[in-house]
Amino acid sequence: MTTINFKKLAVYTENSKFKLLWQKLAKNKYYRALFGAIVGAVIGLLYWNFIGCTGGTCPLTSDQYTTVILFTFLGIMFTRKNRHSN
């Protein structure tokens, strides 16, 4: 039976390159928007490929370009910080 050393794992994740990259993304609003756009575009393409409407009756999901643009916009909106919170 293999045991996991959680203390070593916690130290590794605290100093990982992914965490440093994520901190850099969180500080700069342009990096954050670019990250949201890329993730949104990939999700939009996957959505169109696996779930999208093929009959042409759904105007947003029947065309791959429309779906990718829509999800890119949504990805940018989800990565924005809320400036109107109290």
Contact map, one row per residue, 1 for C-alpha under 8 A:
11100000000000000000000000000000000000000000000000000000000000000000000000000000000000
11110000000000000000000000000000000000000000000000000000000000000000000000000000000000
11111000000000000000000000000000000000000000000000000000000000000000000000000000000000
01111100000000000000000000000000000000000000000000000000000000000000000000000000000000
00111111100000000000000000000000000000000000000000000000000000000000000000000000000000
00011111110000000000000000000000000000000000000000000000000000000000000000000000000000
00001111111000000000000000000000000000000000000000000000000000000000000000000000000000
00001111111100000000000000000000000000000000000000000000000000000000000000000000000000
00001111111110000000000000000000000000000000000000000000000000000000000000000000000000
00000111111111000000000000000000000000000000000000000000000000000000000000000000000000
00000011111111100000000000000000000000000000000000000000000000000000000000000000000000
00000001111111110000000000000000000000000000000000000000000000000000000000000000000000
00000000111111110010000000000000000000000000000000000000000000000000000000000000000000
00000000011111110010000000000000000000000000000000000000000000000000000000000000000000
00000000001111111011000000000000000000000000000000000000000000000000000000000000000000
00000000000111111111000000000000000000000000000000000000000000000000000000000000000000
00000000000000111111100000000000000000000000000000000000000000000000000000000000000000
00000000000000011111110000000000000000000000000000000000000000000000000000000000000000
00000000000011111111111000000000000000000000000000000000000000000000000000000000000000
00000000000000111111111100000000000000000000000000000000000000000000000000000000000000
00000000000000001111111110000000000000000000000000000000000000000000000000000000000000
00000000000000000111111111000000000000000000000000000000000000000000000000000000000000
00000000000000000011111111100000000000000000000000000000000000000000000000000000000000
00000000000000000001111111110010000000000000000000000000000000000000000000000000000000
00000000000000000000111111111011001000000000000000000000000000000000000000000000000000
00000000000000000000011111111011000000000000000000000000000000000000000000000000000000
00000000000000000000001111111001000000000000000000000000000000000000000000000000000000
00000000000000000000000111111111000000000000000000000000000000000000000000000000000000
00000000000000000000000011111111100000000000000000000000000000000000000000000001000000
00000000000000000000000000011111110000000000000000000000000000000000000000000000000000
00000000000000000000000111011111111000000000000000000000000000000000000000000000000000
00000000000000000000000011111111111100000000000000000000000000000000000000010011000000
00000000000000000000000000001111111110000000000000000000000000000000000000110011000000
00000000000000000000000000000111111111000000000000000000000000000000000000010000000000
00000000000000000000000010000011111111100000000000000000000000000000000000010000000000
00000000000000000000000000000001111111110000000000000000000000000000000100111110000000
00000000000000000000000000000000111111111000000000000000000000000000001111110000000000
00000000000000000000000000000000011111111100000000000000000000000000000100100000000000
00000000000000000000000000000000001111111110000000000000000000000000000100100000000000
00000000000000000000000000000000000111111111000000000000000000000001001111110000000000
00000000000000000000000000000000000011111111100000000000000000000001101100100000000000
00000000000000000000000000000000000001111111110000000000000000000001000000000000000000
00000000000000000000000000000000000000111111111000000000000000000001001000000000000000
00000000000000000000000000000000000000011111111100000000000000000011111100000000000000
00000000000000000000000000000000000000001111111110000000000000010011000000000000000000
00000000000000000000000000000000000000000111111111100000000000000000000000000000000000
00000000000000000000000000000000000000000011111111110000000000000010000000000000000000
00000000000000000000000000000000000000000001111111111000000011110011000000000000000000
00000000000000000000000000000000000000000000111111110000000000000000000000000000000000
00000000000000000000000000000000000000000000011111110000000000000000000000000000000000
00000000000000000000000000000000000000000000011111111000000000000000000000000000000000
00000000000000000000000000000000000000000000001111111100000011000000000000000000000000
00000000000000000000000000000000000000000000000100111111110011000000000000000000000000
00000000000000000000000000000000000000000000000000011111100001000000000000000000000000
00000000000000000000000000000000000000000000000000001111110001000000000000000000000000
00000000000000000000000000000000000000000000000000001111111001100000000000000000000000
00000000000000000000000000000000000000000000000000001111111001000000000000000000000000
00000000000000000000000000000000000000000000000000001011111111000000000000000000000000
00000000000000000000000000000000000000000000000000000001111111100000000000000000000000
00000000000000000000000000000000000000000000000000000000011111100110010000000000000000
00000000000000000000000000000000000000000000000100011000011111110110000000000000000000
00000000000000000000000000000000000000000000000100011111111111110110000000000000000000
00000000000000000000000000000000000000000000000100000001001111111110000000000000000000
00000000000000000000000000000000000000000000100100000000000011111111000000000000000000
00000000000000000000000000000000000000000000000000000000000000111111100000000000000000
00000000000000000000000000000000000000000000000000000000000111111111110000000000000000
00000000000000000000000000000000000000000001101100000000000111111111111000000000000000
00000000000000000000000000000000000000011111100100000000000000011111111100000000000000
00000000000000000000000000000000000000001001000000000000000000001111111110000000000000
00000000000000000000000000000000000000000001000000000000000100000111111111000000000000
00000000000000000000000000000000000010011011000000000000000000000011111111100000000000
00000000000000000000000000000000000111111001000000000000000000000001111111110000000000
00000000000000000000000000000000000010010000000000000000000000000000111111111000000000
00000000000000000000000000000000000010010000000000000000000000000000011111111100000000
00000000000000000000000000000000100111111000000000000000000000000000001111111110000000
00000000000000000000000000000001111110010000000000000000000000000000000111111111000000
00000000000000000000000000000000000100000000000000000000000000000000000011111111000000
00000000000000000000000000000000000100000000000000000000000000000000000001111111000000
00000000000000000000000000000001100100000000000000000000000000000000000000111111100000
00000000000000000000000000001001100000000000000000000000000000000000000000011111110000
00000000000000000000000000000000000000000000000000000000000000000000000000000011111000
00000000000000000000000000000000000000000000000000000000000000000000000000000001111110
00000000000000000000000000000000000000000000000000000000000000000000000000000000111110
00000000000000000000000000000000000000000000000000000000000000000000000000000000011111
00000000000000000000000000000000000000000000000000000000000000000000000000000000011111
00000000000000000000000000000000000000000000000000000000000000000000000000000000000111
